[in-house]
Amino acid sequence: MKIAIMQPYFFPYIGYFQLIHEADIFVIFDDVKYIHRGWINRNRVLKQKDGWQYIGVPLEKHSSHTLIKDISIHSEIEWKSKIISQLTHYKKVAPYYYKTIKLVENILNSFNGSSIVELNKHIIISIIDYIGIKTKLLISSECGFNYSDVAGPGDWALSITKQLSGTQYINPIAGKELFDSSKYHDSGIDLTYLSSEYIEYTQKREFEPSLSIIDLLMFNDGDQILQLITKYKIEGR
């Protein structure tokens, strides 16, 4: 049983979906503190002429100690139409613009809640359904996990994996230094790392890497998307 865990990102980049693709269970980790200027309520897409721009969701005011699960979307700011307007320039260059903009509109317009976690869960499930990934998704705060054995940053994943009876934990390789492999070995869990291969596709301009999945969908059909998502290696097993 392969477990992967990430915080709930907003229209995440391709590496996020690579983790979901590789895992049997993917845990959306929302019972930790919200980090300002992260990827919970924003991501990046192409700007009209060059470079990139943020798309995002405005949030209600909250303290620095607020957990992600308790973060609310600002109800009085119109953000859905702004995001769509920020994507209209893709029409001139992206071959799958109409399919993608319809998908994004359907995702946003079918969500009427106030929780950023519920929005991002809705986004992620909608995207993996569209792509054809069948991984089971869980929300950590809904699972009743016991974190009494967590002593350091690398222990959250170990605790969750054990409680889900996982035999393998997969983490992006960029976070490798956070983990004590001996703890995983002693628990009978294989600690592995996902290493993405270099991914590039045509954007009809100088390539901007690591943008939101929206950008990938704009320029690639279903077969190409799955082919790009599977461009990774699992190290450590």
Secondary structure as GFF3:
##gff-version 3
##sequence-region A 1 237
A	DSSP	beta_strand	2	6	.	.	.	ID=ss1
A	DSSP	alpha_helix	14	22	.	.	.	ID=ss2
A	DSSP	beta_strand	25	28	.	.	.	ID=ss3
A	DSSP	beta_strand	42	46	.	.	.	ID=ss4
A	DSSP	beta_strand	52	56	.	.	.	ID=ss5
A	DSSP	three_ten_helix	68	70	.	.	.	ID=ss6
A	DSSP	alpha_helix	80	87	.	.	.	ID=ss7
A	DSSP	three_ten_helix	88	92	.	.	.	ID=ss8
A	DSSP	alpha_helix	97	109	.	.	.	ID=ss9
A	DSSP	alpha_helix	116	131	.	.	.	ID=ss10
A	DSSP	beta_strand	136	139	.	.	.	ID=ss11
A	DSSP	three_ten_helix	140	142	.	.	.	ID=ss12
A	DSSP	alpha_helix	155	163	.	.	.	ID=ss13
A	DSSP	beta_strand	168	172	.	.	.	ID=ss14
A	DSSP	three_ten_helix	173	178	.	.	.	ID=ss15
A	DSSP	alpha_helix	181	186	.	.	.	ID=ss16
A	DSSP	beta_strand	190	196	.	.	.	ID=ss17
A	DSSP	alpha_helix	213	219	.	.	.	ID=ss18
A	DSSP	alpha_helix	222	229	.	.	.	ID=ss19
A	DSSP	beta_strand	232	235	.	.	.	ID=ss20
###
